[in-house]
Amino acid sequence: MKNGKRIWIAVGGIVVMAGVTLACFGEKIKTLYVSLNSFKDENLAHTFQNTPQIQPTKHISRGENTFSFSKEDNMALPEKFGFEDSLYPVETFIEDTRTLAMLVIRDDVIKYETYFSGGDENTLFSSNSMGKSFVSALMGIAVEEGYVGSVEDPIGKYIPEFRGTELENIPIRACLQMASGIDFDEDTDMSGFSLRTLMGMPAMKVISKYGVQEEPYTYRRYLSINTEILGKVITNATGYSLARYMEEKLWKKIGVAHDAYWTLSNGTELAMGGLSVSLRDYAQFARLYLNGGSYEGEQILSKDWVKDSVDDSAAYSRPGANQDAYNAIGYGYQWWVPEGEEGEFMAIGVYGQWIYVNPTKQVIIVKTSADPDFMEKGYELKHVAFFRAVAEAAAR
């Protein structure tokens, strides 16, 4: 989540080596330069609304039938919301967090929809790490279809590069729950990982060189390479690319209104967070989970998978696990689970990308942002308080 910014800061160090490698890897260095430039604070709003025009991507086609939410005039947002014994003006919060767009839906009715930086309902917004929740859905489908035998299967069963290494017997479920135990630190190791993959080394071969720092399920550590592993399990097991599998098994089936795009890294979909999707289509994806994995009577995801995806009952999954500030919110299968009684769950991406789902109130909120201050203390929990206030207003 927060580590995403550190990823790009760390990757910036790679540029120092560009002169040495330019002759052999000129095009790849150019791609890296474009990426780094795109993530400068002043370019974020443009980047997050135009990624398919900036980065190489793979196209994901929608289906023929579209589900349309009903729409009302924008509801009045609450004037303030409370967080840590203070009150914050809602409109100021929306502005201060560099919001690009926000959508509030209750009972399939759009109660509020606003675009702040030139976008509209046809704009495709970058998912960043919200894309991890989509990878989780694809894993659920792969399990249901029998391509993947079980989430208890070891990752070495599907990824040859891991056989004979310390990673071979890590269960798929441990990667889903960010509890794999792999000896990797995104703050210090991501630059090396990115450099090697940029220069053409397969990601799984790079990851295979990392050891294990503890047994799976001991601690929850947010590592984006866990999601890269999940993506590779899916593609190796199914024989599909991630984009094609998503198109056939998910995107054409849930009534979305727009095509989507998946950012590529060395020709392969970036599983850790590379989707570009319209605001309402993010809500369509959330609606699938809100409805127990069913769309128009067809069970796209199994009910058990949806239930397990938002289960944070394990000690390492609970809010505050490890007494780690990054784990202030609980975690399921690539979904964040706030502490509370209303069954809420969220997809979160760096720089302020959010899908918030409240099953008790039947509310979905999608908020996309270009916020360079997303690493501020309490940022995620403050957003949870904000979403709860908006959901309460929408449910009245």
C-alpha positions, 0 to 999 in steps of 0.5 A, spaced: 500 500 500 504 505 502 510 501 499 508 503 492 511 510 493 517 507 496 518 502 490 518 508 485 523 512 489 527 506 490 527 505 482 529 512 481 536 510 483 536 505 477 537 511 473 544 512 475 546 506 471 543 508 465 549 511 462 552 504 462 546 500 460 544 505 454 547 502 448 544 495 450 538 497 453 536 503 450 529 502 449 528 499 456 531 505 459 527 510 455 521 506 458 523 507 465 525 514 464 517 515 462 515 511 468 519 515 473 517 522 469 510 520 470 510 519 477 513 526 479 508 529 483 506 534 478 504 529 473 500 524 477 493 527 475 495 526 468 498 519 469 493 516 473 487 518 467 492 517 461 496 511 463 494 507 457 497 512 452 503 513 457 505 505 458 505 499 454 498 496 456 494 490 454 487 491 452 481 487 455 474 488 452 468 488 455 462 484 454 455 486 449 451 487 455 451 493 460 448 493 467 447 501 468 446 504 475 440 508 476 442 515 477 440 521 482 442 528 483 448 528 487 446 527 495 449 532 500 455 530 503 456 530 510 459 537 512 464 534 517 467 527 519 470 525 526 477 522 526 482 521 532 477 526 537 478 531 531 473 534 526 475 535 519 471 538 513 469 533 508 470 538 502 476 540 504 478 533 505 476 531 498 480 537 496 486 536 500 487 529 498 487 531 491 481 527 489 480 526 481 473 523 482 468 520 487 462 515 486 457 513 491 452 508 490 447 505 494 442 499 492 445 500 485 443 507 485 448 513 484 447 518 489 454 522 488 458 522 482 463 528 481 470 528 477 475 534 479 480 534 474 477 534 467 475 526 467 468 524 466 465 517 466 469 514 460 475 516 463 480 510 465 483 511 472 489 507 474 488 502 479 495 502 482 495 496 488 487 496 487 489 491 481 491 486 487 484 485 488 482 483 481 488 478 481 485 475 487 478 474 483 482 471 478 485 466 482 478 464 485 476 463 478 482 459 477 481 455 483 473 454 481 475 452 474 480 446 477 486 449 474 489 451 481 487 445 485 487 449 492 490 455 495 493 450 500 497 448 494 505 450 494 507 455 489 512 451 486 507 446 483 506 451 478 512 455 478 518 451 476 523 457 478 521 455 485 523 448 485 528 446 489 528 453 493 526 455 499 520 458 496 517 451 493 513 449 499 510 456 500 502 455 500 498 460 495 494 462 500 500 465 504 501 469 498 494 471 498 494 473 505 501 477 504 504 472 509 509 468 505 515 469 509 519 471 503 525 475 505 524 481 501 523 488 503 520 493 498 523 499 501 530 496 500 530 490 495 525 493 490 530 497 486 534 491 485 528 487 483 526 492 478 532 493 475 533 485 473 526 485 471 527 491 466 533 488 463 530 482 461 530 477 467 524 473 468 520 476 475 520 469 477 527 467 476 529 474 480 524 472 486 527 465 486 533 468 489 530 470 495 530 466 501 525 465 507 525 469 513 520 466 517 515 460 516 509 462 512 503 465 516 507 467 522 507 475 520 503 479 515 508 483 511 505 487 505 510 485 499 508 486 492 512 480 489 506 476 493 501 478 488 506 477 482 507 470 484 499 469 484 499 472 477 504 467 475 501 461 478 494 463 474 498 464 467 502 458 468 496 454 471 491 456 466 495 457 459 492 464 459 495 471 460 492 475 465 488 480 461 485 474 457 483 470 463 480 477 466 477 478 459 473 472 458 472 470 465 470 476 469 470 483 464 465 480 459 461 477 464 459 483 470 456 488 465 461 493 465 461 499 460 468 500 458 474 496 456 480 496 461 487 496 460 493 492 463 500 495 464 505 491 461 512 490 464 517 486 459 511 484 455 507 481 461 501 484 465 504 487 472 500 483 477 502 488 483 497 493 480 497 495 473 489 496 471 486 502 468 478 502 469 473 507 469 470 509 476 463 506 475 466 499 472 470 499 479 464 499 482 461 494 478 467 489 480 465 491 487 458 490 486 460 483 484 463 482 491 457 485 494 452 480 491 456 474 493 460 473 487 453 473 483 451 477 477 444 476 474 444 469 476 450 467 474 455 465 480 462 468 477 466 467 484 464 462 489 460 464 495 466 461 499 471 465 495 468 471 497 467 470 504 474 467 505 477 473 501 474 478 506 476 474 512 481 477 517 480 472 523 487 469 523 492 473 528 497 475 522 491 478 518 487 482 524 488 490 524 494 491 528 498 485 527 505 485 528 504 492 531 506 494 524 503 501 522 502 498 515 498 493 518 493 498 521 487 495 517 486 487 517 487 483 510 484 478 507 485 475 500 488 481 497 483 485 500 483 490 506 478 489 512 477 495 517 475 493 524 468 494 525 461 490 525 459 492 518 463 487 514 466 493 510 472 491 505 476 495 501 481 495 495 487 500 496 492 503 491 498 508 492 497 515 491 489 515 494 486 509 490 480 506 493 474 502 493 470 501 499 464 496 500 459 496 506 455 490 505 450 492 511 449 499 508 449 496 501 454 502 499 460 502 494 464 508 494 470 509 489 475 514 490 481 516 485 486 521 487 493 523 485 495 525 492 503 525 493 502 525 501 498 518 501 504 516 506 502 521 512 500 518 519 493 515 519 492 516 512 488 510 511 484 510 517 482 517 516 479 515 510 475 509 513 472 514 517 471 519 511 468 513 508 463 511 514 461 518 514 459 518 507 456 511 507 452 513 513 449 519 509 448 515 503 444 510 507 439 515 510 
